Amino acid sequence: MKVKKKPVQRVKHIPQRTCVGCREVLPKRRMLRIVRTAEGVRVDPTGKLAGRGAYLHDRRECWVRGLRGALANALKAELTAEDRGQLESFMNTLPHHLPDDAETDK
C-alpha cells in the first residue's frame, strides 16, 4: 500500500519594517512610508514611490520622535522647512494614542 503525501502548505511571506520613531517591527502594510524623492520628502500612501523610504506608525508619538532626527537619518537627508511643514501637518491628523489594543482593554 502506497502512502500519499499531503501537499505542503506554503506560508505567505509578510514583509516586516521597523518604525523609525519607536523601533517596533511590524508588517509593512501596517506602517506609513515616508519617501525621499527629487521633489522632496513626502508621505507615500501606496508604498510604491521610487526613492529612499522610511516607515512610521500611524501614531503621533512616533512621528514626533521621528521628526526629532531619526527620520532624517533614515532617509539620509536633511529635512527642509517645507518638508518638515508638510510632515507636521500630516502628523496633526494622526491619533495621540494606540488605536487598537491599549485603550479597549480598560
C-alpha positions in Angstrom: 0.0 0.0 0.0 1.3 3.4 -1.0 1.1 6.3 1.4 0.0 9.6 -0.2 1.9 12.7 0.9 -0.1 15.7 1.9 0.6 18.8 -0.2 2.8 21.3 1.6 1.0 24.5 2.6 3.2 27.4 1.7 3.3 30.2 4.2 3.0 33.6 2.6 5.9 35.9 3.3 4.9 39.1 5.0 7.5 41.9 4.7 8.5 43.4 8.1 9.6 47.0 8.6 10.9 49.0 11.6 9.3 52.2 12.8 12.0 54.8 13.0 10.1 56.5 15.9 9.8 53.7 18.4 11.9 50.9 16.7 9.0 48.4 16.8 8.9 45.9 14.0 5.6 45.3 12.3 4.2 44.1 8.9 4.9 46.7 6.2 1.2 47.2 5.4 0.5 48.5 9.0 3.1 51.3 8.7 3.2 54.6 6.8 6.0 55.1 4.4 7.8 58.4 4.0 9.9 58.7 0.9 12.7 61.0 -0.2 12.3 62.0 -3.8 13.9 64.5 -6.1 11.0 66.9 -5.3 11.5 66.5 -1.5 10.2 64.3 1.3 6.6 63.2 1.4 4.2 60.6 2.6 3.8 57.6 0.3 0.3 56.1 0.8 0.8 53.4 -1.9 4.2 52.4 -0.6 5.5 52.1 -4.1 7.0 55.5 -5.0 10.6 55.5 -6.2 13.1 56.8 -3.7 14.6 56.1 -0.3 11.9 55.2 2.2 11.4 55.1 6.0 8.5 53.8 8.0 6.5 55.2 10.9 3.4 54.1 12.8 0.2 56.0 12.3 0.6 57.4 15.9 1.6 61.0 16.6 4.2 59.9 19.3 6.2 58.0 16.7 6.1 61.0 14.3 7.2 63.4 17.0 10.2 61.2 17.8 10.9 60.6 14.1 10.9 64.3 13.3 13.4 65.0 16.0 16.1 63.4 13.8 15.5 59.7 13.3 13.5 60.2 10.1 16.1 62.5 8.5 18.8 59.9 9.5 16.8 57.0 8.0 16.2 58.9 4.8 19.9 60.1 4.7 18.7 63.7 4.0 18.2 66.9 5.9 14.6 67.9 6.2 13.9 71.3 4.7 11.5 73.7 6.4 9.0 72.9 3.7 9.4 69.1 4.1 9.0 69.4 7.9 5.9 71.6 7.5 4.2 69.1 5.2 5.1 66.2 7.5 3.9 68.1 10.6 0.6 68.9 9.0 0.1 65.3 8.2 1.2 64.3 11.7 -1.5 66.6 13.2 -4.2 64.4 11.6 -3.0 61.3 13.5 -4.3 60.0 16.8 -2.4 60.6 20.1 -2.5 57.1 21.4 -2.7 53.4 20.4 -5.9 53.0 18.3 -6.3 49.2 18.9 -5.4 47.2 21.9 -4.3 49.6 24.7 -7.5 51.6 25.0 -10.0 48.9 24.5 -8.7 46.7 27.3 -9.8 49.1 30.0 
